[in-house]
């Protein structure tokens, strides 16, 4: 979540954003790009696995995205027909939102 650049915002103050600054997001982007381009994993993944093992849970191989996001995006049993239907639904909702915005003018 990007922080507001308003100096009165507590979230902005916590991440060092102030008037004229770009907030949290711009400072995190170079780190994320470096992690992706270097082929490394985020250091929080091994830390999460360590906490999971300390709690008596199993850790997981790979990274956060492979473990949590890919199963949500591509669940078991997802067929090409369902993918096309979901894509059409997203396009329809997007079209409706833009049509509504254009008709407000």
PyMOL commands that set and color helices and strands:
alter all, ss='L'
color gray80, all
select helices_A, chain A and resi 10-14+23-38+43-54+64-73+80-104
alter helices_A, ss='H'
color red, helices_A
deselect
rebuild
show_as cartoon
